[in-house]
Amino acid sequence: MPIVHAEAEPVGGFVGTSISEPILQAGVLAVVGSYMIYLQPFLALAVAARILQPVKSLT
């Protein structure tokens, strides 16, 4: 039984982190984006346009 517990704990930590980290990062992105829209709406629009612009391939 200790072997099962020793292997289940890291897997559980990995699964928990794989769920919580994207949620945390999306929250940070939303807060920073909304703060940027509040301070400088035109600059935020320019940044959003640049980020959403399709990337041209180098070939």
mmCIF file as gemmi writes it, N, C-alpha and C atoms, coordinates in Angstrom:
data_model
loop_
_atom_site.group_PDB
_atom_site.id
_atom_site.type_symbol
_atom_site.label_atom_id
_atom_site.label_alt_id
_atom_site.label_comp_id
_atom_site.label_asym_id
_atom_site.label_entity_id
_atom_site.label_seq_id
_atom_site.pdbx_PDB_ins_code
_atom_site.Cartn_x
_atom_site.Cartn_y
_atom_site.Cartn_z
_atom_site.occupancy
_atom_site.B_iso_or_equiv
_atom_site.pdbx_formal_charge
_atom_site.auth_seq_id
_atom_site.auth_asym_id
_atom_site.pdbx_PDB_model_num
ATOM 1 N N . MET Axp A 1 ? 0.802 -1.207 0 1 0 ? 1 A 1
ATOM 2 C CA . MET Axp A 1 ? 0 0 0 1 0 ? 1 A 1
ATOM 3 C C . MET Axp A 1 ? 0.844 1.271 0 1 0 ? 1 A 1
ATOM 4 N N . PRO Axp A 2 ? 1.968 1.32 0.701 1 0 ? 2 A 1
ATOM 5 C CA . PRO Axp A 2 ? 2.778 2.541 0.645 1 0 ? 2 A 1
ATOM 6 C C . PRO Axp A 2 ? 3.276 2.865 -0.767 1 0 ? 2 A 1
ATOM 7 N N . ILE Axp A 3 ? 3.495 1.839 -1.6 1 0 ? 3 A 1
ATOM 8 C CA . ILE Axp A 3 ? 3.972 2.089 -2.962 1 0 ? 3 A 1
ATOM 9 C C . ILE Axp A 3 ? 2.883 2.785 -3.776 1 0 ? 3 A 1
ATOM 10 N N . VAL Axp A 4 ? 1.648 2.347 -3.596 1 0 ? 4 A 1
ATOM 11 C CA . VAL Axp A 4 ? 0.541 2.974 -4.323 1 0 ? 4 A 1
ATOM 12 C C . VAL Axp A 4 ? 0.388 4.425 -3.89 1 0 ? 4 A 1
ATOM 13 N N . HIS Axp A 5 ? 0.501 4.662 -2.6 1 0 ? 5 A 1
ATOM 14 C CA . HIS Axp A 5 ? 0.394 6.034 -2.098 1 0 ? 5 A 1
ATOM 15 C C . HIS Axp A 5 ? 1.561 6.891 -2.593 1 0 ? 5 A 1
ATOM 16 N N . ALA Axp A 6 ? 2.73 6.331 -2.646 1 0 ? 6 A 1
ATOM 17 C CA . ALA Axp A 6 ? 3.908 7.076 -3.09 1 0 ? 6 A 1
ATOM 18 C C . ALA Axp A 6 ? 3.797 7.459 -4.565 1 0 ? 6 A 1
ATOM 19 N N . GLU Axp A 7 ? 3.136 6.638 -5.365 1 0 ? 7 A 1
ATOM 20 C CA . GLU Axp A 7 ? 2.981 6.959 -6.784 1 0 ? 7 A 1
ATOM 21 C C . GLU Axp A 7 ? 1.75 7.816 -7.046 1 0 ? 7 A 1
ATOM 22 N N . ALA Axp A 8 ? 0.729 7.683 -6.217 1 0 ? 8 A 1
ATOM 23 C CA . ALA Axp A 8 ? -0.51 8.427 -6.441 1 0 ? 8 A 1
ATOM 24 C C . ALA Axp A 8 ? -0.351 9.903 -6.06 1 0 ? 8 A 1
ATOM 25 N N . GLU Axp A 9 ? 0.466 10.183 -5.07 1 0 ? 9 A 1
ATOM 26 C CA . GLU Axp A 9 ? 0.619 11.569 -4.625 1 0 ? 9 A 1
ATOM 27 C C . GLU Axp A 9 ? 1.225 12.469 -5.704 1 0 ? 9 A 1
ATOM 28 N N . PRO Axp A 10 ? 2.322 12.091 -6.364 1 0 ? 10 A 1
ATOM 29 C CA . PRO Axp A 10 ? 2.847 12.961 -7.435 1 0 ? 10 A 1
ATOM 30 C C . PRO Axp A 10 ? 1.891 13.094 -8.622 1 0 ? 10 A 1
ATOM 31 N N . VAL Axp A 11 ? 1.189 12.013 -8.952 1 0 ? 11 A 1
ATOM 32 C CA . VAL Axp A 11 ? 0.234 12.081 -10.062 1 0 ? 11 A 1
ATOM 33 C C . VAL Axp A 11 ? -0.907 13.023 -9.71 1 0 ? 11 A 1
ATOM 34 N N . GLY Axp A 12 ? -1.406 12.937 -8.489 1 0 ? 12 A 1
ATOM 35 C CA . GLY Axp A 12 ? -2.466 13.836 -8.052 1 0 ? 12 A 1
ATOM 36 C C . GLY Axp A 12 ? -2.019 15.283 -8.047 1 0 ? 12 A 1
ATOM 37 N N . GLY Axp A 13 ? -0.777 15.52 -7.632 1 0 ? 13 A 1
ATOM 38 C CA . GLY Axp A 13 ? -0.244 16.88 -7.66 1 0 ? 13 A 1
ATOM 39 C C . GLY Axp A 13 ? -0.129 17.406 -9.067 1 0 ? 13 A 1
ATOM 40 N N . PHE Axp A 14 ? 0.29 16.547 -9.987 1 0 ? 14 A 1
ATOM 41 C CA . PHE Axp A 14 ? 0.416 16.951 -11.391 1 0 ? 14 A 1
ATOM 42 C C . PHE Axp A 14 ? -0.95 17.276 -11.978 1 0 ? 14 A 1
ATOM 43 N N . VAL Axp A 15 ? -1.935 16.436 -11.712 1 0 ? 15 A 1
ATOM 44 C CA . VAL Axp A 15 ? -3.278 16.67 -12.251 1 0 ? 15 A 1
ATOM 45 C C . VAL Axp A 15 ? -3.868 17.943 -11.653 1 0 ? 15 A 1
ATOM 46 N N . GLY Axp A 16 ? -3.679 18.134 -10.357 1 0 ? 16 A 1
ATOM 47 C CA . GLY Axp A 16 ? -4.181 19.355 -9.725 1 0 ? 16 A 1
ATOM 48 C C . GLY Axp A 16 ? -3.541 20.596 -10.29 1 0 ? 16 A 1
ATOM 49 N N . THR Axp A 17 ? -2.242 20.542 -10.505 1 0 ? 17 A 1
ATOM 50 C CA . THR Axp A 17 ? -1.529 21.686 -11.076 1 0 ? 17 A 1
ATOM 51 C C . THR Axp A 17 ? -1.935 21.921 -12.527 1 0 ? 17 A 1
ATOM 52 N N . SER Axp A 18 ? -2.159 20.848 -13.272 1 0 ? 18 A 1
ATOM 53 C CA . SER Axp A 18 ? -2.539 21.017 -14.682 1 0 ? 18 A 1
ATOM 54 C C . SER Axp A 18 ? -3.927 21.623 -14.825 1 0 ? 18 A 1
ATOM 55 N N . ILE Axp A 19 ? -4.737 21.545 -13.782 1 0 ? 19 A 1
ATOM 56 C CA . ILE Axp A 19 ? -6.054 22.177 -13.818 1 0 ? 19 A 1
ATOM 57 C C . ILE Axp A 19 ? -5.981 23.604 -13.277 1 0 ? 19 A 1
ATOM 58 N N . SER Axp A 20 ? -5.256 23.799 -12.183 1 0 ? 20 A 1
ATOM 59 C CA . SER Axp A 20 ? -5.269 25.106 -11.521 1 0 ? 20 A 1
ATOM 60 C C . SER Axp A 20 ? -4.391 26.146 -12.221 1 0 ? 20 A 1
ATOM 61 N N . GLU Axp A 21 ? -3.278 25.748 -12.792 1 0 ? 21 A 1
ATOM 62 C CA . GLU Axp A 21 ? -2.378 26.713 -13.424 1 0 ? 21 A 1
ATOM 63 C C . GLU Axp A 21 ? -3.01 27.446 -14.611 1 0 ? 21 A 1
ATOM 64 N N . PRO Axp A 22 ? -3.667 26.755 -15.553 1 0 ? 22 A 1
ATOM 65 C CA . PRO Axp A 22 ? -4.301 27.503 -16.653 1 0 ? 22 A 1
ATOM 66 C C . PRO Axp A 22 ? -5.395 28.448 -16.173 1 0 ? 22 A 1
ATOM 67 N N . ILE Axp A 23 ? -6.128 28.045 -15.131 1 0 ? 23 A 1
ATOM 68 C CA . ILE Axp A 23 ? -7.163 28.925 -14.589 1 0 ? 23 A 1
ATOM 69 C C . ILE Axp A 23 ? -6.529 30.163 -13.971 1 0 ? 23 A 1
ATOM 70 N N . LEU Axp A 24 ? -5.444 29.967 -13.235 1 0 ? 24 A 1
ATOM 71 C CA . LEU Axp A 24 ? -4.734 31.089 -12.635 1 0 ? 24 A 1
ATOM 72 C C . LEU Axp A 24 ? -4.181 32.019 -13.704 1 0 ? 24 A 1
ATOM 73 N N . GLN Axp A 25 ? -3.551 31.462 -14.727 1 0 ? 25 A 1
ATOM 74 C CA . GLN Axp A 25 ? -2.973 32.287 -15.784 1 0 ? 25 A 1
ATOM 75 C C . GLN Axp A 25 ? -4.05 33.042 -16.568 1 0 ? 25 A 1
ATOM 76 N N . ALA Axp A 26 ? -5.194 32.397 -16.81 1 0 ? 26 A 1
ATOM 77 C CA . ALA Axp A 26 ? -6.292 33.085 -17.499 1 0 ? 26 A 1
ATOM 78 C C . ALA Axp A 26 ? -6.829 34.229 -16.646 1 0 ? 26 A 1
ATOM 79 N N . GLY Axp A 27 ? -6.885 34.021 -15.344 1 0 ? 27 A 1
ATOM 80 C CA . GLY Axp A 27 ? -7.326 35.091 -14.448 1 0 ? 27 A 1
ATOM 81 C C . GLY Axp A 27 ? -6.378 36.261 -14.453 1 0 ? 27 A 1
ATOM 82 N N . VAL Axp A 28 ? -5.082 35.973 -14.431 1 0 ? 28 A 1
ATOM 83 C CA . VAL Axp A 28 ? -4.079 37.045 -14.476 1 0 ? 28 A 1
ATOM 84 C C . VAL Axp A 28 ? -4.179 37.798 -15.803 1 0 ? 28 A 1
ATOM 85 N N . LEU Axp A 29 ? -4.336 37.074 -16.894 1 0 ? 29 A 1
ATOM 86 C CA . LEU Axp A 29 ? -4.481 37.71 -18.203 1 0 ? 29 A 1
ATOM 87 C C . LEU Axp A 29 ? -5.723 38.595 -18.252 1 0 ? 29 A 1
ATOM 88 N N . ALA Axp A 30 ? -6.821 38.13 -17.693 1 0 ? 30 A 1
ATOM 89 C CA . ALA Axp A 30 ? -8.06 38.911 -17.682 1 0 ? 30 A 1
ATOM 90 C C . ALA Axp A 30 ? -7.906 40.175 -16.839 1 0 ? 30 A 1
ATOM 91 N N . VAL Axp A 31 ? -7.254 40.058 -15.685 1 0 ? 31 A 1
ATOM 92 C CA . VAL Axp A 31 ? -7.076 41.224 -14.814 1 0 ? 31 A 1
ATOM 93 C C . VAL Axp A 31 ? -6.153 42.247 -15.469 1 0 ? 31 A 1
ATOM 94 N N . VAL Axp A 32 ? -5.042 41.787 -16.017 1 0 ? 32 A 1
ATOM 95 C CA . VAL Axp A 32 ? -4.109 42.713 -16.664 1 0 ? 32 A 1
ATOM 96 C C . VAL Axp A 32 ? -4.757 43.356 -17.884 1 0 ? 32 A 1
ATOM 97 N N . GLY Axp A 33 ? -5.486 42.57 -18.663 1 0 ? 33 A 1
ATOM 98 C CA . GLY Axp A 33 ? -6.163 43.126 -19.831 1 0 ? 33 A 1
ATOM 99 C C . GLY Axp A 33 ? -7.219 44.143 -19.465 1 0 ? 33 A 1
ATOM 100 N N . SER Axp A 34 ? -8.013 43.841 -18.435 1 0 ? 34 A 1
ATOM 101 C CA . SER Axp A 34 ? -9.043 44.795 -18.037 1 0 ? 34 A 1
ATOM 102 C C . SER Axp A 34 ? -8.438 46.062 -17.435 1 0 ? 34 A 1
ATOM 103 N N . TYR Axp A 35 ? -7.349 45.924 -16.702 1 0 ? 35 A 1
ATOM 104 C CA . TYR Axp A 35 ? -6.682 47.106 -16.159 1 0 ? 35 A 1
ATOM 105 C C . TYR Axp A 35 ? -6.09 47.958 -17.285 1 0 ? 35 A 1
ATOM 106 N N . MET Axp A 36 ? -5.552 47.287 -18.288 1 0 ? 36 A 1
ATOM 107 C CA . MET Axp A 36 ? -4.996 48.014 -19.422 1 0 ? 36 A 1
ATOM 108 C C . MET Axp A 36 ? -6.1 48.726 -20.199 1 0 ? 36 A 1
ATOM 109 N N . ILE Axp A 37 ? -7.245 48.083 -20.345 1 0 ? 37 A 1
ATOM 110 C CA . ILE Axp A 37 ? -8.387 48.721 -21.02 1 0 ? 37 A 1
ATOM 111 C C . ILE Axp A 37 ? -8.869 49.927 -20.207 1 0 ? 37 A 1
ATOM 112 N N . TYR Axp A 38 ? -8.84 49.799 -18.892 1 0 ? 38 A 1
ATOM 113 C CA . TYR Axp A 38 ? -9.269 50.907 -18.026 1 0 ? 38 A 1
ATOM 114 C C . TYR Axp A 38 ? -8.326 52.104 -18.155 1 0 ? 38 A 1
ATOM 115 N N . LEU Axp A 39 ? -7.013 51.83 -18.197 1 0 ? 39 A 1
ATOM 116 C CA . LEU Axp A 39 ? -6.05 52.931 -18.246 1 0 ? 39 A 1
ATOM 117 C C . LEU Axp A 39 ? -5.896 53.52 -19.637 1 0 ? 39 A 1
ATOM 118 N N . GLN Axp A 40 ? -5.653 52.667 -20.609 1 0 ? 40 A 1
ATOM 119 C CA . GLN Axp A 40 ? -5.367 53.12 -21.977 1 0 ? 40 A 1
ATOM 120 C C . GLN Axp A 40 ? -6.161 52.264 -22.969 1 0 ? 40 A 1
ATOM 121 N N . PRO Axp A 41 ? -7.395 52.611 -23.242 1 0 ? 41 A 1
ATOM 122 C CA . PRO Axp A 41 ? -8.203 51.767 -24.123 1 0 ? 41 A 1
ATOM 123 C C . PRO Axp A 41 ? -7.643 51.651 -25.549 1 0 ? 41 A 1
ATOM 124 N N . PHE Axp A 42 ? -7.103 52.73 -26.085 1 0 ? 42 A 1
ATOM 125 C CA . PHE Axp A 42 ? -6.586 52.675 -27.454 1 0 ? 42 A 1
ATOM 126 C C . PHE Axp A 42 ? -5.318 51.83 -27.536 1 0 ? 42 A 1
ATOM 127 N N . LEU Axp A 43 ? -4.465 51.932 -26.536 1 0 ? 43 A 1
ATOM 128 C CA . LEU Axp A 43 ? -3.268 51.102 -26.502 1 0 ? 43 A 1
ATOM 129 C C . LEU Axp A 43 ? -3.636 49.634 -26.322 1 0 ? 43 A 1
ATOM 130 N N . ALA Axp A 44 ? -4.622 49.364 -25.486 1 0 ? 44 A 1
ATOM 131 C CA . ALA Axp A 44 ? -5.08 47.987 -25.302 1 0 ? 44 A 1
ATOM 132 C C . ALA Axp A 44 ? -5.649 47.425 -26.602 1 0 ? 44 A 1
ATOM 133 N N . LEU Axp A 45 ? -6.366 48.254 -27.343 1 0 ? 45 A 1
ATOM 134 C CA . LEU Axp A 45 ? -6.901 47.825 -28.636 1 0 ? 45 A 1
ATOM 135 C C . LEU Axp A 45 ? -5.775 47.535 -29.623 1 0 ? 45 A 1
ATOM 136 N N . ALA Axp A 46 ? -4.745 48.372 -29.625 1 0 ? 46 A 1
ATOM 137 C CA . ALA Axp A 46 ? -3.607 48.155 -30.52 1 0 ? 46 A 1
ATOM 138 C C . ALA Axp A 46 ? -2.868 46.872 -30.165 1 0 ? 46 A 1
ATOM 139 N N . VAL Axp A 47 ? -2.691 46.631 -28.88 1 0 ? 47 A 1
ATOM 140 C CA . VAL Axp A 47 ? -2.011 45.401 -28.446 1 0 ? 47 A 1
ATOM 141 C C . VAL Axp A 47 ? -2.845 44.182 -28.811 1 0 ? 47 A 1
ATOM 142 N N . ALA Axp A 48 ? -4.157 44.256 -28.585 1 0 ? 48 A 1
ATOM 143 C CA . ALA Axp A 48 ? -5.033 43.136 -28.934 1 0 ? 48 A 1
ATOM 144 C C . ALA Axp A 48 ? -5.017 42.872 -30.433 1 0 ? 48 A 1
ATOM 145 N N . ALA Axp A 49 ? -4.997 43.935 -31.227 1 0 ? 49 A 1
ATOM 146 C CA . ALA Axp A 49 ? -4.94 43.754 -32.681 1 0 ? 49 A 1
ATOM 147 C C . ALA Axp A 49 ? -3.635 43.11 -33.1 1 0 ? 49 A 1
ATOM 148 N N . ARG Axp A 50 ? -2.553 43.498 -32.438 1 0 ? 50 A 1
ATOM 149 C CA . ARG Axp A 50 ? -1.239 42.921 -32.766 1 0 ? 50 A 1
ATOM 150 C C . ARG Axp A 50 ? -1.164 41.453 -32.35 1 0 ? 50 A 1
ATOM 151 N N . ILE Axp A 51 ? -1.719 41.13 -31.214 1 0 ? 51 A 1
ATOM 152 C CA . ILE Axp A 51 ? -1.68 39.75 -30.731 1 0 ? 51 A 1
ATOM 153 C C . ILE Axp A 51 ? -2.576 38.853 -31.59 1 0 ? 51 A 1
ATOM 154 N N . LEU Axp A 52 ? -3.744 39.364 -31.976 1 0 ? 52 A 1
ATOM 155 C CA . LEU Axp A 52 ? -4.696 38.556 -32.746 1 0 ? 52 A 1
ATOM 156 C C . LEU Axp A 52 ? -4.395 38.529 -34.227 1 0 ? 52 A 1
ATOM 157 N N . GLN Axp A 53 ? -3.443 39.344 -34.67 1 0 ? 53 A 1
ATOM 158 C CA . GLN Axp A 53 ? -3.056 39.36 -36.075 1 0 ? 53 A 1
ATOM 159 C C . GLN Axp A 53 ? -2.449 38.005 -36.449 1 0 ? 53 A 1
ATOM 160 N N . PRO Axp A 54 ? -2.848 37.437 -37.573 1 0 ? 54 A 1
ATOM 161 C CA . PRO Axp A 54 ? -2.269 36.156 -37.963 1 0 ? 54 A 1
ATOM 162 C C . PRO Axp A 54 ? -0.769 36.269 -38.197 1 0 ? 54 A 1
ATOM 163 N N . VAL Axp A 55 ? -0.059 35.264 -37.741 1 0 ? 55 A 1
ATOM 164 C CA . VAL Axp A 55 ? 1.385 35.24 -37.895 1 0 ? 55 A 1
ATOM 165 C C . VAL Axp A 55 ? 1.71 34.711 -39.286 1 0 ? 55 A 1
ATOM 166 N N . LYS Axp A 56 ? 2.505 35.479 -40.027 1 0 ? 56 A 1
ATOM 167 C CA . LYS Axp A 56 ? 2.909 35.043 -41.366 1 0 ? 56 A 1
ATOM 168 C C . LYS Axp A 56 ? 4.098 34.11 -41.23 1 0 ? 56 A 1
ATOM 169 N N . SER Axp A 57 ? 4.103 33.061 -42.018 1 0 ? 57 A 1
ATOM 170 C CA . SER Axp A 57 ? 5.22 32.116 -41.949 1 0 ? 57 A 1
ATOM 171 C C . SER Axp A 57 ? 6.448 32.712 -42.599 1 0 ? 57 A 1
ATOM 172 N N . LEU Axp A 58 ? 7.607 32.225 -42.208 1 0 ? 58 A 1
ATOM 173 C CA . LEU Axp A 58 ? 8.872 32.744 -42.718 1 0 ? 58 A 1
ATOM 174 C C . LEU Axp A 58 ? 9.229 32.174 -44.084 1 0 ? 58 A 1
ATOM 175 N N . THR Axp A 59 ? 8.473 31.182 -44.546 1 0 ? 59 A 1
ATOM 176 C CA . THR Axp A 59 ? 8.792 30.583 -45.842 1 0 ? 59 A 1
ATOM 177 C C . THR Axp A 59 ? 8.036 31.223 -46.96 1 0 ? 59 A 1
